[in-house]
Amino acid sequence: MGATDFWNDQEHAQSVVQQVKALKIWVDPFHSLVARARSGRELADLLDLEPDVEMDAELETEIGRIGLELEEFRLRSLLSHPDDFRDAQLEISAGAGGTEAQDWAQMLMRMYTRWAERKGYAIEIVDLSEGEEAGIKGAVLEIKGLYAYGYLKAESGVHRLVRISPFDAQARRHTSFASVFIYPVVDTDINIEIRDEDLRIDVYRASGAGGQHVNKTSSAVRITHLPSGVVTASQAQRSQGKNKATAMKMLKNRLYQIELNKQLAKKAEMDANKSDVSFGSQIRSYVFQPYTMVNDHRTGLKIPDVQKVMDGGIDPFIEAFLKETGGEGAGLVDAEAGS
C-alpha cells in the first residue's frame, strides 16, 4: 500500500465515522424521548391511583423538558440534505463603504464566533484580511461540529447594517453591507478532479496590521483554478506549505459547491418560490439607530434586541428559515461570487 492509498483509506474511515456520529445524533435522542415519554405515562397512571403533589410537580417539569427536546428534534429533522451534517466554511466579505463596511464585517465575524461557541463547535480562522484602519476586509472561518453546515447555510446572503457610524465625525447615520457565504466542508473521498496544469499558484508576503509583526517571507499562497476562475488564498500560517494545503482545501470546497449549485439550479427552475442567494440579495437588516431591530426579510421575523443577536443569538432566525423552507431553501449560494 502506497502513502496515497493509506491517506485515502484514513480519510474514508474518518468520513464513515462522521456519518455514524450523524446517525447517532438521530437515533439516540429518539430512543431517549420514547423511553422518557413511556416512563412519564406510567408515572401519570400511578398518580391517578395514588396522588402525590410533589411527584405531580416533577412530572409537569419533565413534560416541559420533553416538549422542548421534541421541538429541537423536530427542527433537526429538517436538516435532511446529504451535506447538512458536515462542518461549515464561513466566508465574510466587506461590501463597499471603506472602514464602516470593514467594521461591520468584523462585527459579523464576532457574531458567528459567539454563536459557534454557544453550540460547542470548534472554530478555526482559515484566512483573515485586516482593514487599513479598523475591521476586516474579509475572513474565512471553519466551524467544526455536527450539522454546522445544516444550520449555517441559512446565513448565506447580504447582511445590512444601519447605525450612526463611530467613524463619522458628524455622527451621521450610515448603511453598510457585508456578504456571507456558507460552504460545506467536503471530504476528500468526494471525487473532484483538480489537475496540476489547471492551477496557477502565487506566493506573496502575508499582510498584517503593520510594524515589526509583518511577515518578512513569502508564506502566503494564492491558488487560481484556471477553468473556473475560482481563486482561494491563505496567509494564516507562517508555513507556505500549510497555507498551500489550506488554500487547496478551500478550492475543493468551492468547486464542490459549484457542482452542487448546478444540480440545485435545475431544481430551482421548477420552483418559482425559491430564489438563489446571490451577492445582491439582502436577507437581513440590523438597525441600531434610530431604533433597534433585526429584521429577516425572508421570514418576516423581527427581534428588537439587536445586541443579543450580535452576541450570537441567531438561532431564532435559523429556526424560522428552516421551518419555512423545510430545510431546502438555503443550499444554493453563489460560489463564484463568494470566491
Contacts in CASP RR format, 6 or more apart in sequence:
PFRMAT RR
TARGET T0000
AUTHOR 0000-0000-0000
METHOD contacts of the structure
MODEL  1
MGATDFWNDQEHAQSVVQQVKALKIWVDPFHSLVARARSGRELADLLDLE
PDVEMDAELETEIGRIGLELEEFRLRSLLSHPDDFRDAQLEISAGAGGTE
AQDWAQMLMRMYTRWAERKGYAIEIVDLSEGEEAGIKGAVLEIKGLYAYG
YLKAESGVHRLVRISPFDAQARRHTSFASVFIYPVVDTDINIEIRDEDLR
IDVYRASGAGGQHVNKTSSAVRITHLPSGVVTASQAQRSQGKNKATAMKM
LKNRLYQIELNKQLAKKAEMDANKSDVSFGSQIRSYVFQPYTMVNDHRTG
LKIPDVQKVMDGGIDPFIEAFLKETGGEGAGLVDAEAGS
1 9 0 8 1.000
8 188 0 8 1.000
8 189 0 8 1.000
11 187 0 8 1.000
11 188 0 8 1.000
11 189 0 8 1.000
12 187 0 8 1.000
12 189 0 8 1.000
14 187 0 8 1.000
15 187 0 8 1.000
15 189 0 8 1.000
18 85 0 8 1.000
18 86 0 8 1.000
18 146 0 8 1.000
18 187 0 8 1.000
19 85 0 8 1.000
21 146 0 8 1.000
22 85 0 8 1.000
22 146 0 8 1.000
22 147 0 8 1.000
25 76 0 8 1.000
25 146 0 8 1.000
25 147 0 8 1.000
26 76 0 8 1.000
29 69 0 8 1.000
29 73 0 8 1.000
30 73 0 8 1.000
33 66 0 8 1.000
33 69 0 8 1.000
33 70 0 8 1.000
33 73 0 8 1.000
36 62 0 8 1.000
36 66 0 8 1.000
37 66 0 8 1.000
40 59 0 8 1.000
40 62 0 8 1.000
40 63 0 8 1.000
43 55 0 8 1.000
43 59 0 8 1.000
44 59 0 8 1.000
47 55 0 8 1.000
47 56 0 8 1.000
47 59 0 8 1.000
75 319 0 8 1.000
75 322 0 8 1.000
75 323 0 8 1.000
76 147 0 8 1.000
78 322 0 8 1.000
78 323 0 8 1.000
78 326 0 8 1.000
78 327 0 8 1.000
79 85 0 8 1.000
79 147 0 8 1.000
79 150 0 8 1.000
79 151 0 8 1.000
79 322 0 8 1.000
79 327 0 8 1.000
80 327 0 8 1.000
81 150 0 8 1.000
81 327 0 8 1.000
81 328 0 8 1.000
81 331 0 8 1.000
83 149 0 8 1.000
83 150 0 8 1.000
83 184 0 8 1.000
83 186 0 8 1.000
83 260 0 8 1.000
84 147 0 8 1.000
84 149 0 8 1.000
84 150 0 8 1.000
84 153 0 8 1.000
85 146 0 8 1.000
85 147 0 8 1.000
85 149 0 8 1.000
85 150 0 8 1.000
86 148 0 8 1.000
86 149 0 8 1.000
86 150 0 8 1.000
86 184 0 8 1.000
86 185 0 8 1.000
86 186 0 8 1.000
87 142 0 8 1.000
87 143 0 8 1.000
87 144 0 8 1.000
87 145 0 8 1.000
87 148 0 8 1.000
87 149 0 8 1.000
87 184 0 8 1.000
87 185 0 8 1.000
88 142 0 8 1.000
88 143 0 8 1.000
88 148 0 8 1.000
88 149 0 8 1.000
88 150 0 8 1.000
88 151 0 8 1.000
88 152 0 8 1.000
88 153 0 8 1.000
88 182 0 8 1.000
88 183 0 8 1.000
88 184 0 8 1.000
88 185 0 8 1.000
89 126 0 8 1.000
89 140 0 8 1.000
89 141 0 8 1.000
89 142 0 8 1.000
89 143 0 8 1.000
89 182 0 8 1.000
89 183 0 8 1.000
89 184 0 8 1.000
89 185 0 8 1.000
89 250 0 8 1.000
89 253 0 8 1.000
90 112 0 8 1.000
90 140 0 8 1.000
90 141 0 8 1.000
90 142 0 8 1.000
90 143 0 8 1.000
90 152 0 8 1.000
90 155 0 8 1.000
90 180 0 8 1.000
90 181 0 8 1.000
90 182 0 8 1.000
91 138 0 8 1.000
91 139 0 8 1.000
91 140 0 8 1.000
91 141 0 8 1.000
91 180 0 8 1.000
91 181 0 8 1.000
91 182 0 8 1.000
91 183 0 8 1.000
91 338 0 8 1.000
92 105 0 8 1.000
92 108 0 8 1.000
92 109 0 8 1.000
92 112 0 8 1.000
92 136 0 8 1.000
92 138 0 8 1.000
92 139 0 8 1.000
92 140 0 8 1.000
92 141 0 8 1.000
92 178 0 8 1.000
92 179 0 8 1.000
92 180 0 8 1.000
93 105 0 8 1.000
93 137 0 8 1.000
93 138 0 8 1.000
93 178 0 8 1.000
93 179 0 8 1.000
93 181 0 8 1.000
93 338 0 8 1.000
94 101 0 8 1.000
94 102 0 8 1.000
94 104 0 8 1.000
94 105 0 8 1.000
94 135 0 8 1.000
94 136 0 8 1.000
94 137 0 8 1.000
94 138 0 8 1.000
94 178 0 8 1.000
95 101 0 8 1.000
95 105 0 8 1.000
95 176 0 8 1.000
95 177 0 8 1.000
95 178 0 8 1.000
95 179 0 8 1.000
96 177 0 8 1.000
97 176 0 8 1.000
99 131 0 8 1.000
99 132 0 8 1.000
99 133 0 8 1.000
99 134 0 8 1.000
99 135 0 8 1.000
99 167 0 8 1.000
100 165 0 8 1.000
100 167 0 8 1.000
100 168 0 8 1.000
100 174 0 8 1.000
100 176 0 8 1.000
101 176 0 8 1.000
101 177 0 8 1.000
101 178 0 8 1.000
102 131 0 8 1.000
102 133 0 8 1.000
102 134 0 8 1.000
102 135 0 8 1.000
102 136 0 8 1.000
102 137 0 8 1.000
102 138 0 8 1.000
103 134 0 8 1.000
103 135 0 8 1.000
103 166 0 8 1.000
103 167 0 8 1.000
103 176 0 8 1.000
104 159 0 8 1.000
104 161 0 8 1.000
104 176 0 8 1.000
104 177 0 8 1.000
104 178 0 8 1.000
105 135 0 8 1.000
105 136 0 8 1.000
105 137 0 8 1.000
105 138 0 8 1.000
105 139 0 8 1.000
105 178 0 8 1.000
106 134 0 8 1.000
106 135 0 8 1.000
106 136 0 8 1.000
107 161 0 8 1.000
107 310 0 8 1.000
108 159 0 8 1.000
108 178 0 8 1.000
108 180 0 8 1.000
109 136 0 8 1.000
109 139 0 8 1.000
109 141 0 8 1.000
110 310 0 8 1.000
111 309 0 8 1.000
111 310 0 8 1.000
111 311 0 8 1.000
111 312 0 8 1.000
111 313 0 8 1.000
111 314 0 8 1.000
112 141 0 8 1.000
112 143 0 8 1.000
112 152 0 8 1.000
112 155 0 8 1.000
112 180 0 8 1.000
112 312 0 8 1.000
112 314 0 8 1.000
113 123 0 8 1.000
113 141 0 8 1.000
114 311 0 8 1.000
114 312 0 8 1.000
114 313 0 8 1.000
115 312 0 8 1.000
115 313 0 8 1.000
115 314 0 8 1.000
115 315 0 8 1.000
116 122 0 8 1.000
116 123 0 8 1.000
116 143 0 8 1.000
116 148 0 8 1.000
117 123 0 8 1.000
118 312 0 8 1.000
118 313 0 8 1.000
119 145 0 8 1.000
119 148 0 8 1.000
119 151 0 8 1.000
120 145 0 8 1.000
121 143 0 8 1.000
121 144 0 8 1.000
121 145 0 8 1.000
121 148 0 8 1.000
122 143 0 8 1.000
122 144 0 8 1.000
122 145 0 8 1.000
123 141 0 8 1.000
123 142 0 8 1.000
123 143 0 8 1.000
123 144 0 8 1.000
124 141 0 8 1.000
124 142 0 8 1.000
124 144 0 8 1.000
125 139 0 8 1.000
125 140 0 8 1.000
125 141 0 8 1.000
125 236 0 8 1.000
126 140 0 8 1.000
126 141 0 8 1.000
126 142 0 8 1.000
126 234 0 8 1.000
126 236 0 8 1.000
126 246 0 8 1.000
126 250 0 8 1.000
127 138 0 8 1.000
127 139 0 8 1.000
127 140 0 8 1.000
127 233 0 8 1.000
127 234 0 8 1.000
127 235 0 8 1.000
127 236 0 8 1.000
127 246 0 8 1.000
127 250 0 8 1.000
128 136 0 8 1.000
128 138 0 8 1.000
128 139 0 8 1.000
128 140 0 8 1.000
128 235 0 8 1.000
128 236 0 8 1.000
129 136 0 8 1.000
129 137 0 8 1.000
129 138 0 8 1.000
129 139 0 8 1.000
129 207 0 8 1.000
129 235 0 8 1.000
130 136 0 8 1.000
130 137 0 8 1.000
130 207 0 8 1.000
130 208 0 8 1.000
130 209 0 8 1.000
131 137 0 8 1.000
133 167 0 8 1.000
134 167 0 8 1.000
140 250 0 8 1.000
142 185 0 8 1.000
143 152 0 8 1.000
144 185 0 8 1.000
149 182 0 8 1.000
149 183 0 8 1.000
149 184 0 8 1.000
149 185 0 8 1.000
150 327 0 8 1.000
151 318 0 8 1.000
151 322 0 8 1.000
152 182 0 8 1.000
152 318 0 8 1.000
153 182 0 8 1.000
153 184 0 8 1.000
153 330 0 8 1.000
153 331 0 8 1.000
153 333 0 8 1.000
154 317 0 8 1.000
154 318 0 8 1.000
154 321 0 8 1.000
154 322 0 8 1.000
154 329 0 8 1.000
154 330 0 8 1.000
155 180 0 8 1.000
155 182 0 8 1.000
155 283 0 8 1.000
155 314 0 8 1.000
155 318 0 8 1.000
155 330 0 8 1.000
156 180 0 8 1.000
156 181 0 8 1.000
156 182 0 8 1.000
156 277 0 8 1.000
156 283 0 8 1.000
156 330 0 8 1.000
156 331 0 8 1.000
156 333 0 8 1.000
157 179 0 8 1.000
157 180 0 8 1.000
157 181 0 8 1.000
157 277 0 8 1.000
157 278 0 8 1.000
157 279 0 8 1.000
157 280 0 8 1.000
157 281 0 8 1.000
157 282 0 8 1.000
157 283 0 8 1.000
157 333 0 8 1.000
158 177 0 8 1.000
158 178 0 8 1.000
158 179 0 8 1.000
158 180 0 8 1.000
158 279 0 8 1.000
158 280 0 8 1.000
158 281 0 8 1.000
158 282 0 8 1.000
158 283 0 8 1.000
159 177 0 8 1.000
159 178 0 8 1.000
159 179 0 8 1.000
159 180 0 8 1.000
159 282 0 8 1.000
159 283 0 8 1.000
159 284 0 8 1.000
159 285 0 8 1.000
159 286 0 8 1.000
160 175 0 8 1.000
160 176 0 8 1.000
160 177 0 8 1.000
160 282 0 8 1.000
160 284 0 8 1.000
160 285 0 8 1.000
160 286 0 8 1.000
161 174 0 8 1.000
161 175 0 8 1.000
161 176 0 8 1.000
161 177 0 8 1.000
161 178 0 8 1.000
161 285 0 8 1.000
161 286 0 8 1.000
161 288 0 8 1.000
162 173 0 8 1.000
162 174 0 8 1.000
162 175 0 8 1.000
162 285 0 8 1.000
162 286 0 8 1.000
162 287 0 8 1.000
162 288 0 8 1.000
162 289 0 8 1.000
163 173 0 8 1.000
163 174 0 8 1.000
163 287 0 8 1.000
163 288 0 8 1.000
163 289 0 8 1.000
164 171 0 8 1.000
164 172 0 8 1.000
164 173 0 8 1.000
164 174 0 8 1.000
164 288 0 8 1.000
164 289 0 8 1.000
165 171 0 8 1.000
165 172 0 8 1.000
165 173 0 8 1.000
165 174 0 8 1.000
168 174 0 8 1.000
173 289 0 8 1.000
173 290 0 8 1.000
177 282 0 8 1.000
179 279 0 8 1.000
179 337 0 8 1.000
179 338 0 8 1.000
181 333 0 8 1.000
181 334 0 8 1.000
181 335 0 8 1.000
181 337 0 8 1.000
181 338 0 8 1.000
182 330 0 8 1.000
182 333 0 8 1.000
183 253 0 8 1.000
183 254 0 8 1.000
183 256 0 8 1.000
183 257 0 8 1.000
183 333 0 8 1.000
183 335 0 8 1.000
184 253 0 8 1.000
184 256 0 8 1.000
184 257 0 8 1.000
184 260 0 8 1.000
185 249 0 8 1.000
185 253 0 8 1.000
186 192 0 8 1.000
186 252 0 8 1.000
186 253 0 8 1.000
186 256 0 8 1.000
188 252 0 8 1.000
190 256 0 8 1.000
192 252 0 8 1.000
192 255 0 8 1.000
192 256 0 8 1.000
192 259 0 8 1.000
194 225 0 8 1.000
194 248 0 8 1.000
194 251 0 8 1.000
194 252 0 8 1.000
194 255 0 8 1.000
198 225 0 8 1.000
198 226 0 8 1.000
198 227 0 8 1.000
199 223 0 8 1.000
199 224 0 8 1.000
199 225 0 8 1.000
199 226 0 8 1.000
200 223 0 8 1.000
200 224 0 8 1.000
200 226 0 8 1.000
201 221 0 8 1.000
201 222 0 8 1.000
201 223 0 8 1.000
201 224 0 8 1.000
201 244 0 8 1.000
202 221 0 8 1.000
202 222 0 8 1.000
202 223 0 8 1.000
202 224 0 8 1.000
203 218 0 8 1.000
203 219 0 8 1.000
203 220 0 8 1.000
203 221 0 8 1.000
203 222 0 8 1.000
203 240 0 8 1.000
204 218 0 8 1.000
204 220 0 8 1.000
204 222 0 8 1.000
205 214 0 8 1.000
205 215 0 8 1.000
205 216 0 8 1.000
205 217 0 8 1.000
205 218 0 8 1.000
205 219 0 8 1.000
205 220 0 8 1.000
206 214 0 8 1.000
206 215 0 8 1.000
206 219 0 8 1.000
206 220 0 8 1.000
206 235 0 8 1.000
207 214 0 8 1.000
207 215 0 8 1.000
207 220 0 8 1.000
207 235 0 8 1.000
208 214 0 8 1.000
208 215 0 8 1.000
215 235 0 8 1.000
215 238 0 8 1.000
217 238 0 8 1.000
217 240 0 8 1.000
218 240 0 8 1.000
219 235 0 8 1.000
219 237 0 8 1.000
219 238 0 8 1.000
219 239 0 8 1.000
219 240 0 8 1.000
219 243 0 8 1.000
220 233 0 8 1.000
220 234 0 8 1.000
220 235 0 8 1.000
220 240 0 8 1.000
220 243 0 8 1.000
221 233 0 8 1.000
221 234 0 8 1.000
221 235 0 8 1.000
221 240 0 8 1.000
221 241 0 8 1.000
221 243 0 8 1.000
221 244 0 8 1.000
221 246 0 8 1.000
221 247 0 8 1.000
222 231 0 8 1.000
222 232 0 8 1.000
222 233 0 8 1.000
222 247 0 8 1.000
223 231 0 8 1.000
223 232 0 8 1.000
223 233 0 8 1.000
223 244 0 8 1.000
223 247 0 8 1.000
223 248 0 8 1.000
223 251 0 8 1.000
224 230 0 8 1.000
224 231 0 8 1.000
225 231 0 8 1.000
225 251 0 8 1.000
225 254 0 8 1.000
225 255 0 8 1.000
228 254 0 8 1.000
228 255 0 8 1.000
228 258 0 8 1.000
228 336 0 8 1.000
229 336 0 8 1.000
229 339 0 8 1.000
230 251 0 8 1.000
230 254 0 8 1.000
230 255 0 8 1.000
230 258 0 8 1.000
230 335 0 8 1.000
230 336 0 8 1.000
230 339 0 8 1.000
231 339 0 8 1.000
232 247 0 8 1.000
232 248 0 8 1.000
232 250 0 8 1.000
232 251 0 8 1.000
232 254 0 8 1.000
232 339 0 8 1.000
233 247 0 8 1.000
234 243 0 8 1.000
234 244 0 8 1.000
234 246 0 8 1.000
234 247 0 8 1.000
234 250 0 8 1.000
235 243 0 8 1.000
236 243 0 8 1.000
236 246 0 8 1.000
237 243 0 8 1.000
237 246 0 8 1.000
254 335 0 8 1.000
254 338 0 8 1.000
254 339 0 8 1.000
257 333 0 8 1.000
257 335 0 8 1.000
258 335 0 8 1.000
258 336 0 8 1.000
260 331 0 8 1.000
261 276 0 8 1.000
261 332 0 8 1.000
261 333 0 8 1.000
261 334 0 8 1.000
261 335 0 8 1.000
264 331 0 8 1.000
264 332 0 8 1.000
265 276 0 8 1.000
265 332 0 8 1.000
267 274 0 8 1.000
268 274 0 8 1.000
268 275 0 8 1.000
268 276 0 8 1.000
268 332 0 8 1.000
274 325 0 8 1.000
274 328 0 8 1.000
274 329 0 8 1.000
274 332 0 8 1.000
275 281 0 8 1.000
276 332 0 8 1.000
276 333 0 8 1.000
276 334 0 8 1.000
277 283 0 8 1.000
277 330 0 8 1.000
277 331 0 8 1.000
277 332 0 8 1.000
277 333 0 8 1.000
277 334 0 8 1.000
278 334 0 8 1.000
278 337 0 8 1.000
279 334 0 8 1.000
279 337 0 8 1.000
279 338 0 8 1.000
282 297 0 8 1.000
283 296 0 8 1.000
283 297 0 8 1.000
283 298 0 8 1.000
284 294 0 8 1.000
284 295 0 8 1.000
284 296 0 8 1.000
284 297 0 8 1.000
284 317 0 8 1.000
285 293 0 8 1.000
285 294 0 8 1.000
285 295 0 8 1.000
285 297 0 8 1.000
286 294 0 8 1.000
286 306 0 8 1.000
286 309 0 8 1.000
286 310 0 8 1.000
287 293 0 8 1.000
287 294 0 8 1.000
287 295 0 8 1.000
287 306 0 8 1.000
288 306 0 8 1.000
291 304 0 8 1.000
292 304 0 8 1.000
292 305 0 8 1.000
292 306 0 8 1.000
292 307 0 8 1.000
293 302 0 8 1.000
293 303 0 8 1.000
293 304 0 8 1.000
293 306 0 8 1.000
294 302 0 8 1.000
294 303 0 8 1.000
294 304 0 8 1.000
294 306 0 8 1.000
294 309 0 8 1.000
294 317 0 8 1.000
295 301 0 8 1.000
295 302 0 8 1.000
296 302 0 8 1.000
296 317 0 8 1.000
296 320 0 8 1.000
296 321 0 8 1.000
298 321 0 8 1.000
298 324 0 8 1.000
299 317 0 8 1.000
299 320 0 8 1.000
299 321 0 8 1.000
299 324 0 8 1.000
300 320 0 8 1.000
301 316 0 8 1.000
301 317 0 8 1.000
301 320 0 8 1.000
303 309 0 8 1.000
303 316 0 8 1.000
303 317 0 8 1.000
309 317 0 8 1.000
321 327 0 8 1.000
321 329 0 8 1.000
321 330 0 8 1.000
END
